[in-house]
Amino acid sequence: MEKWECTICGYIYDLEIGDPEHDIEPGTPFEKLPKDRVCPVCGATKDQFVKLE
């Protein structure tokens, strides 16, 4: 499935898992995350994530 990596700290956002600690349900596409969403580890903005192939 779809995964996105923070280029600052290496945190992985996994579509299958979501981010339950921050009320992001499993299956939520990265593009559908709030615009002000930041990395839960380092605070990087969404534009600092890259899609993993």
MMTF fields as JSON, N, C-alpha, C and O atoms, coordinates in Angstrom:
{
  "mmtfVersion": "1.0.0",
  "mmtfProducer": "UNKNOWN",
  "numBonds": 211,
  "numAtoms": 212,
  "numGroups": 53,
  "numChains": 1,
  "numModels": 1,
  "chainsPerModel": [1],
  "groupsPerChain": [53],
  "chainIdList": ["A"],
  "bondAtomList": [4, 2, 8, 6, 12, 10, 16, 14, 20, 18, 24, 22, 28, 26, 32, 30, 36, 34, 40, 38, 44, 42, 48, 46, 52, 50, 56, 54, 60, 58, 64, 62, 68, 66, 72, 70, 76, 74, 80, 78, 84, 82, 88, 86, 92, 90, 96, 94, 100, 98, 104, 102, 108, 106, 112, 110, 116, 114, 120, 118, 124, 122, 128, 126, 132, 130, 136, 134, 140, 138, 144, 142, 148, 146, 152, 150, 156, 154, 160, 158, 164, 162, 168, 166, 172, 170, 176, 174, 180, 178, 184, 182, 188, 186, 192, 190, 196, 194, 200, 198, 204, 202, 208, 206],
  "bondOrderList": [1, 1, 1, 1, 1, 1, 1, 1, 1, 1, 1, 1, 1, 1, 1, 1, 1, 1, 1, 1, 1, 1, 1, 1, 1, 1, 1, 1, 1, 1, 1, 1, 1, 1, 1, 1, 1, 1, 1, 1, 1, 1, 1, 1, 1, 1, 1, 1, 1, 1, 1, 1],
  "groupList": [{"groupName": "MET", "atomNameList": ["N", "CA", "C", "O"], "elementList": ["N", "C", "C", "O"], "formalChargeList": [0, 0, 0, 0], "bondAtomList": [1, 0, 2, 1, 3, 2], "bondOrderList": [1, 1, 2], "singleLetterCode": "M", "chemCompType": "L-PEPTIDE LINKING"}, {"groupName": "GLU", "atomNameList": ["N", "CA", "C", "O"], "elementList": ["N", "C", "C", "O"], "formalChargeList": [0, 0, 0, 0], "bondAtomList": [1, 0, 2, 1, 3, 2], "bondOrderList": [1, 1, 2], "singleLetterCode": "E", "chemCompType": "L-PEPTIDE LINKING"}, {"groupName": "LYS", "atomNameList": ["N", "CA", "C", "O"], "elementList": ["N", "C", "C", "O"], "formalChargeList": [0, 0, 0, 0], "bondAtomList": [1, 0, 2, 1, 3, 2], "bondOrderList": [1, 1, 2], "singleLetterCode": "K", "chemCompType": "L-PEPTIDE LINKING"}, {"groupName": "TRP", "atomNameList": ["N", "CA", "C", "O"], "elementList": ["N", "C", "C", "O"], "formalChargeList": [0, 0, 0, 0], "bondAtomList": [1, 0, 2, 1, 3, 2], "bondOrderList": [1, 1, 2], "singleLetterCode": "W", "chemCompType": "L-PEPTIDE LINKING"}, {"groupName": "CYS", "atomNameList": ["N", "CA", "C", "O"], "elementList": ["N", "C", "C", "O"], "formalChargeList": [0, 0, 0, 0], "bondAtomList": [1, 0, 2, 1, 3, 2], "bondOrderList": [1, 1, 2], "singleLetterCode": "C", "chemCompType": "L-PEPTIDE LINKING"}, {"groupName": "THR", "atomNameList": ["N", "CA", "C", "O"], "elementList": ["N", "C", "C", "O"], "formalChargeList": [0, 0, 0, 0], "bondAtomList": [1, 0, 2, 1, 3, 2], "bondOrderList": [1, 1, 2], "singleLetterCode": "T", "chemCompType": "L-PEPTIDE LINKING"}, {"groupName": "ILE", "atomNameList": ["N", "CA", "C", "O"], "elementList": ["N", "C", "C", "O"], "formalChargeList": [0, 0, 0, 0], "bondAtomList": [1, 0, 2, 1, 3, 2], "bondOrderList": [1, 1, 2], "singleLetterCode": "I", "chemCompType": "L-PEPTIDE LINKING"}, {"groupName": "GLY", "atomNameList": ["N", "CA", "C", "O"], "elementList": ["N", "C", "C", "O"], "formalChargeList": [0, 0, 0, 0], "bondAtomList": [1, 0, 2, 1, 3, 2], "bondOrderList": [1, 1, 2], "singleLetterCode": "G", "chemCompType": "PEPTIDE LINKING"}, {"groupName": "TYR", "atomNameList": ["N", "CA", "C", "O"], "elementList": ["N", "C", "C", "O"], "formalChargeList": [0, 0, 0, 0], "bondAtomList": [1, 0, 2, 1, 3, 2], "bondOrderList": [1, 1, 2], "singleLetterCode": "Y", "chemCompType": "L-PEPTIDE LINKING"}, {"groupName": "ASP", "atomNameList": ["N", "CA", "C", "O"], "elementList": ["N", "C", "C", "O"], "formalChargeList": [0, 0, 0, 0], "bondAtomList": [1, 0, 2, 1, 3, 2], "bondOrderList": [1, 1, 2], "singleLetterCode": "D", "chemCompType": "L-PEPTIDE LINKING"}, {"groupName": "LEU", "atomNameList": ["N", "CA", "C", "O"], "elementList": ["N", "C", "C", "O"], "formalChargeList": [0, 0, 0, 0], "bondAtomList": [1, 0, 2, 1, 3, 2], "bondOrderList": [1, 1, 2], "singleLetterCode": "L", "chemCompType": "L-PEPTIDE LINKING"}, {"groupName": "PRO", "atomNameList": ["N", "CA", "C", "O"], "elementList": ["N", "C", "C", "O"], "formalChargeList": [0, 0, 0, 0], "bondAtomList": [1, 0, 2, 1, 3, 2], "bondOrderList": [1, 1, 2], "singleLetterCode": "P", "chemCompType": "L-PEPTIDE LINKING"}, {"groupName": "HIS", "atomNameList": ["N", "CA", "C", "O"], "elementList": ["N", "C", "C", "O"], "formalChargeList": [0, 0, 0, 0], "bondAtomList": [1, 0, 2, 1, 3, 2], "bondOrderList": [1, 1, 2], "singleLetterCode": "H", "chemCompType": "L-PEPTIDE LINKING"}, {"groupName": "PHE", "atomNameList": ["N", "CA", "C", "O"], "elementList": ["N", "C", "C", "O"], "formalChargeList": [0, 0, 0, 0], "bondAtomList": [1, 0, 2, 1, 3, 2], "bondOrderList": [1, 1, 2], "singleLetterCode": "F", "chemCompType": "L-PEPTIDE LINKING"}, {"groupName": "ARG", "atomNameList": ["N", "CA", "C", "O"], "elementList": ["N", "C", "C", "O"], "formalChargeList": [0, 0, 0, 0], "bondAtomList": [1, 0, 2, 1, 3, 2], "bondOrderList": [1, 1, 2], "singleLetterCode": "R", "chemCompType": "L-PEPTIDE LINKING"}, {"groupName": "VAL", "atomNameList": ["N", "CA", "C", "O"], "elementList": ["N", "C", "C", "O"], "formalChargeList": [0, 0, 0, 0], "bondAtomList": [1, 0, 2, 1, 3, 2], "bondOrderList": [1, 1, 2], "singleLetterCode": "V", "chemCompType": "L-PEPTIDE LINKING"}, {"groupName": "ALA", "atomNameList": ["N", "CA", "C", "O"], "elementList": ["N", "C", "C", "O"], "formalChargeList": [0, 0, 0, 0], "bondAtomList": [1, 0, 2, 1, 3, 2], "bondOrderList": [1, 1, 2], "singleLetterCode": "A", "chemCompType": "L-PEPTIDE LINKING"}, {"groupName": "GLN", "atomNameList": ["N", "CA", "C", "O"], "elementList": ["N", "C", "C", "O"], "formalChargeList": [0, 0, 0, 0], "bondAtomList": [1, 0, 2, 1, 3, 2], "bondOrderList": [1, 1, 2], "singleLetterCode": "Q", "chemCompType": "L-PEPTIDE LINKING"}],
  "groupTypeList": [0, 1, 2, 3, 1, 4, 5, 6, 4, 7, 8, 6, 8, 9, 10, 1, 6, 7, 9, 11, 1, 12, 9, 6, 1, 11, 7, 5, 11, 13, 1, 2, 10, 11, 2, 9, 14, 15, 4, 11, 15, 4, 7, 16, 5, 2, 9, 17, 13, 15, 2, 10, 1],
  "groupIdList": [1, 2, 3, 4, 5, 6, 7, 8, 9, 10, 11, 12, 13, 14, 15, 16, 17, 18, 19, 20, 21, 22, 23, 24, 25, 26, 27, 28, 29, 30, 31, 32, 33, 34, 35, 36, 37, 38, 39, 40, 41, 42, 43, 44, 45, 46, 47, 48, 49, 50, 51, 52, 53],
  "secStructList": [7, 7, 3, 3, 3, 3, 6, 6, 6, 7, 7, 3, 3, 3, 6, 6, 6, 7, 5, 4, 4, 4, 6, 5, 7, 6, 6, 7, 7, 4, 4, 4, 1, 7, 6, 6, 7, 5, 7, 6, 6, 6, 7, 7, 5, 4, 4, 4, 3, 3, 3, 3, 7],
  "xCoordList": [0.83, 0.0, 0.871, 2.099, 0.215, 0.867, 1.563, 0.989, 2.824, 3.586, 4.299, 4.745, 4.393, 5.071, 6.116, 5.86, 7.298, 8.389, 8.73, 8.839, 8.895, 9.367, 10.854, 11.647, 11.228, 12.622, 13.503, 14.727, 12.896, 13.657, 14.062, 15.23, 13.085, 13.379, 13.187, 13.578, 12.589, 12.403, 11.101, 10.88, 10.233, 8.926, 8.188, 8.234, 7.509, 6.738, 5.245, 4.769, 4.51, 3.046, 2.575, 2.814, 1.908, 1.417, -0.1, -0.802, -0.599, -2.03, -2.818, -3.905, -2.29, -3.002, -3.16, -4.124, -2.217, -2.221, -2.862, -3.535, -2.654, -3.12, -2.272, -1.084, -2.861, -2.176, -3.212, -3.657, -3.599, -4.67, -4.428, -5.381, -3.169, -2.857, -3.252, -3.439, -3.377, -3.722, -5.029, -5.242, -5.898, -7.239, -7.25, -8.181, -6.223, -6.197, -6.518, -5.731, -7.681, -8.17, -7.33, -6.816, -7.183, -6.544, -7.272, -8.495, -6.509, -7.091, -7.183, -7.639, -6.76, -6.807, -5.621, -4.474, -5.883, -4.785, -4.026, -4.612, -2.736, -1.893, -2.458, -2.449, -2.946, -3.48, -4.714, -5.034, -5.405, -6.624, -6.341, -7.259, -5.088, -4.746, -4.932, -4.796, -5.238, -5.41, -4.178, -3.05, -4.398, -3.292, -2.28, -1.094, -2.752, -1.848, -1.229, -0.589, -1.416, -0.866, 0.654, 1.258, 1.266, 2.726, 3.17, 2.375, 4.431, 5.008, 4.85, 5.211, 4.313, 4.114, 5.417, 5.419, 6.515, 7.803, 8.595, 9.067, 8.739, 9.62, 8.918, 9.533, 7.637, 6.907, 7.076, 6.641, 7.703, 7.877, 6.516, 5.58, 6.412, 5.162, 4.983, 5.927, 3.754, 3.435, 4.33, 4.613, 4.779, 5.607, 7.012, 7.797, 7.331, 8.634, 8.556, 9.48, 7.446, 7.277, 7.429, 7.071, 7.963, 8.059, 7.352, 7.387, 6.709, 6.01, 7.035, 7.919, 6.911, 7.795, 7.213, 6.003, 8.067, 7.631, 7.737, 7.417],
  "yCoordList": [-1.197, 0.0, 1.257, 1.187, 2.37, 3.664, 4.054, 3.953, 4.507, 4.989, 6.279, 6.451, 7.183, 8.46, 8.611, 8.276, 9.119, 9.268, 10.736, 11.514, 11.097, 12.435, 12.511, 11.694, 13.497, 13.623, 14.215, 14.232, 14.694, 15.274, 14.202, 14.108, 13.39, 12.437, 10.966, 10.083, 10.694, 9.314, 8.667, 7.488, 9.409, 8.873, 8.411, 9.074, 7.272, 6.725, 6.837, 6.343, 7.495, 7.484, 6.344, 6.349, 5.371, 4.19, 4.282, 4.341, 4.294, 4.394, 3.317, 3.591, 2.098, 0.99, 1.201, 0.725, 1.911, 2.112, 3.44, 3.539, 4.464, 5.806, 6.341, 6.031, 7.127, 7.652, 7.775, 8.875, 6.614, 6.605, 7.539, 8.068, 7.745, 8.629, 10.075, 10.869, 10.414, 11.78, 11.81, 12.693, 10.832, 10.761, 10.656, 11.139, 10.029, 9.762, 8.28, 7.408, 8.014, 6.647, 5.858, 6.438, 4.54, 3.691, 3.849, 3.979, 3.837, 3.989, 5.425, 5.672, 6.389, 7.803, 8.114, 8.041, 8.462, 8.801, 10.036, 10.936, 10.07, 11.195, 12.513, 13.521, 12.501, 13.716, 14.241, 15.425, 13.382, 13.772, 14.238, 14.659, 14.167, 14.659, 16.176, 16.825, 16.748, 18.206, 18.948, 18.48, 20.096, 20.876, 21.295, 21.445, 21.483, 21.911, 20.732, 20.92, 19.543, 18.331, 18.408, 18.79, 18.047, 18.019, 16.635, 15.861, 16.338, 15.071, 14.969, 15.901, 13.845, 13.715, 13.555, 13.651, 13.314, 13.137, 14.442, 14.843, 15.113, 16.286, 17.599, 18.662, 17.541, 18.761, 19.255, 20.361, 18.453, 18.847, 18.968, 18.241, 19.882, 20.076, 18.997, 18.283, 18.889, 17.843, 17.898, 16.859, 19.085, 19.187, 18.633, 18.572, 18.23, 17.633, 16.104, 15.445, 15.55, 14.105, 13.697, 14.45, 12.497, 11.936, 10.587, 9.832, 10.305, 9.029, 7.933, 8.085, 6.835, 5.695, 4.8, 4.577, 4.302, 3.408, 1.968, 1.07],
  "zCoordList": [0.0, 0.0, 0.0, -0.038, 0.042, -0.064, 1.238, 2.323, 1.103, 2.256, 1.869, 0.735, 2.848, 2.664, 3.763, 4.919, 3.4, 4.364, 4.583, 3.635, 5.849, 6.194, 5.849, 6.316, 5.03, 4.619, 5.718, 5.59, 6.781, 7.883, 8.896, 9.274, 9.338, 10.419, 10.047, 10.81, 8.882, 8.458, 8.899, 8.622, 9.578, 9.97, 8.717, 7.681, 8.817, 7.703, 8.005, 9.027, 7.1, 7.182, 6.297, 5.089, 6.895, 6.187, 6.074, 7.083, 4.848, 4.585, 5.32, 5.828, 5.385, 6.031, 7.534, 8.133, 8.139, 9.593, 9.971, 10.998, 9.14, 9.493, 10.642, 10.732, 11.505, 12.692, 13.8, 14.129, 14.383, 15.383, 16.571, 17.143, 16.944, 18.071, 17.782, 18.704, 16.497, 16.097, 15.299, 14.468, 15.565, 14.971, 13.448, 12.804, 12.864, 11.429, 11.243, 11.612, 10.668, 10.508, 9.502, 8.545, 9.704, 8.693, 7.352, 7.311, 6.272, 4.942, 4.472, 3.355, 5.296, 4.898, 3.983, 4.422, 2.706, 1.797, 2.285, 2.888, 2.023, 2.433, 1.911, 2.617, 0.676, 0.061, 0.788, 0.682, 1.517, 2.236, 3.666, 4.371, 4.096, 5.433, 5.455, 4.417, 6.609, 6.687, 6.156, 6.315, 5.533, 4.967, 6.021, 5.728, 7.254, 8.323, 9.075, 10.11, 8.565, 9.182, 9.173, 8.171, 10.288, 10.385, 10.844, 11.379, 10.632, 11.07, 12.589, 13.309, 13.086, 14.528, 15.31, 16.538, 14.612, 15.286, 15.34, 16.403, 14.17, 14.122, 13.776, 13.857, 13.389, 13.073, 11.647, 11.326, 10.779, 9.377, 8.694, 9.029, 7.742, 7.01, 5.94, 5.6, 5.414, 4.433, 3.199, 2.603, 2.804, 1.602, 1.801, 0.855, 3.023, 3.3, 3.353, 3.831, 2.858, 2.748, 1.289, 0.384, 1.067, -0.276, -0.293, 0.678, -1.422, -1.572, -1.829, -2.671, -1.103, -1.304, -2.387, -2.439, -3.234, -4.327, -3.903, -4.682]
}
